[in-house]
């Protein structure tokens, strides 16, 4: 439906006319719309602070959300926001010029969190945790100042899977990035509308649109990050069994508390013979028999 007209948002200006790109765009729109509806992200007439880092994922997020709004499928106000964290060599003019050229409402905020991170984190340790906390705090503040009810992030399906395995391997818990949550203060939603979107599709989309990608040199300059190690494992599984990532992602949407081991999620002590909650048939299904 969305590809039957040339009436497009300026973020799609210059989009390739190939059938392959049209299919990609249609798939992204459908997957984002599905996540927005499935996880109840729409509050009519709400305002969203859409975080734009300058990476492929955030460009994809911004474009698809504006496409949905352009088509009347996302009844919210969108404010793009870039937090310039003071990294040396960061091209500070790229995003403002891009957003102004496309007519996208935006706010550029400068906060030198880079110096804080470099001062606090010992050499050889990873920066991501502190950097993320500082960035998130500023984004929450900006959202409140701008009257936004939600902070919208560009984490995709692969980020969610990687976080799940990081928690499994290193955190000793079954948890990942949820597509929707409320912040600790209880006054803002955090949304991840790309939850169903593959990283490879974000990469293909941003490259095809020739968006000006800005790499994160702070994180990318460090070797041995846990996330990179997990990513390599997932890449290997995917090579050996194409489609494995999507199967694992579906598993996150199909949890069975009665077939795990957490007594806080399921009343094992109260289970009695004849209970329908954990029948022999259900047990066989869980075991794969």
Number of C-alpha atoms within 10 A of each C-alpha: 5 15 11 6 7 7 11 15 18 16 22 16 10 10 16 12 8 9 9 10 16 15 12 16 24 15 14 22 20 17 19 21 20 16 20 21 13 10 15 12 20 15 13 10 10 14 20 25 28 26 22 25 21 19 18 25 25 24 23 26 27 21 19 25 22 23 21 19 16 15 14 10 13 21 16 18 15 21 21 19 25 20 20 19 18 14 16 10 7 14 11 15 8 13 21 16 11 14 16 11 11 14 12 18 12 19 18 14 14 13 15 14 20 17 13 13 19 14 10 10 13 10 9 9 11 19 19 12 10 16 19 12 11 17 16 14 11 16 21 22 11 18 21 16 9 14 12 22 18 25 25 27 22 24 23 24 23 21 19 22 23 22 20 20 22 21 15 14 13 9 11 10 12 13 16 17 18 13 24 19 16 13 13 8 7 8 12 17 18 20 27 26 27 33 26 23 24 19 17 13 18 24 16 16 22 19 13 13 18 12 16 15 17 15 13 13 12 16 13 10 8 13 12 10 15 16 14 14 14 18 19 13 13 18 15 13 14 14 10 10 10 12 11 16 18 16 10 12 17 12 11 15 8 9 10 13 13 17 13 11 10 11 11 8 11 16 11 13 7 7 12 10 7 8 9 11 12 15 12 10 11 15 14 10 10 13 9 7 7
